[in-house]
C-alpha cells in the first residue's frame, strides 16, 4: 500500500535531486529520507530512483508515480481540510427526523440556536412519527430522531441500543369547547367525567393511548372523528363537535381558538427524547444538535 508520506518524500527528492536536500526541505534527516524511499520502492515492487554518484534520476515508474502524486496529495489535503472543518463545526450535515408537534415547537428553537453558533452546519428535516422515525435511525436514513413514549404504556419501545437524550416530559390535557360544562373548572378533572362525550382522536399513537386511558377509567370512548392534523382536532373541538385529549406540546404547536384545556387526573405523561446511534453521538455536528434540542426542551418546560 502506497502511503501519502512516502509520496511527499518522493516528490521532494524529485524536485531537489538528492536525499539530503529533500531532508532539509521536509525537516528530517537524510537517513530518514532514504528509509522512506526504500519502503516506497518495496511497496510498489520496482525501483523508483537511479543513483548515479551524487545525482538522483527517476526511473520510468518513478516519473509515473510523481505525476500521479500531485493529484493524490492534493486530494488528501482537501479531504483533511474538509474533515477538520467538520470536526471543528465549520461544516457538517445532520439529518433530523421529528414528529409534527416537535417540528413546530422544539426543532425551530434548537436549529436557530445551532445555526447562530455554527453557521456552516446544515440540518435537513423530515417528519415521521415513532416508531417509524426510530426505524429510519436504525436503518441509517437519519442521524437524529425525535421520538416519544408514554409512561407505563404496554409494549413501550426498547431503545437500549441507542443514545437517548431526554428533552422534556409532556402531559396529556383534555380539550373542551369554551361553552362546555367543564371549561371553567379550576382543578383537575377525572377523565371518567368525559365518558359520555363525543371524542375527536388525534394521531394513531395518541389515539391508541386515549383508548387505553379511557378503558383504564372504565369506559370506551365514542370516537366520532379522527385526524392526524392537530389544528383540525382543535377546530373540531372549538366547533362543539366533541372533546379531545392531546399532549400539551401538540396544543402548544397550534393556536387553540374556541377551546379550553383541562388538566386530567390521574396524570398521563409521555417522555420526549432525541435519539441517535452511539457512533453518531461522537460526530460534532450531531452532538451539537442534541445539545441544542436539550436546551430547547428545557426552555419549553420553563415556559409552561
Secondary structure, DSSP 8 states (H G I E B T S, - for coil): ---HHHHHHHHHHHHHSSHHHHHHHHTS-HHHHHHHHHHHHHHHTS--EEEETTEEEE-HHHHHHHHHHHHHHHHHHHHHHHHHHHHTTSSEEEEEEE-HHHIIIIIHHHHHHHHHH-TTEEEEEEE--TTHHHHHHHTTS-SEEEEEEETT-TT----TTEEEEEEEEEEEEEEEETTSTTTT--S-EEGGGGTTSEEEE-SHHHHHHHHHHHHHTT---EEEEE-S-HHHHHHHHHTTS-BEEEEHHHHHTS--TTEEEEEEES--EEEEEEEEETTGGGSHHHHHHHHHHHHHHHHHHHT-
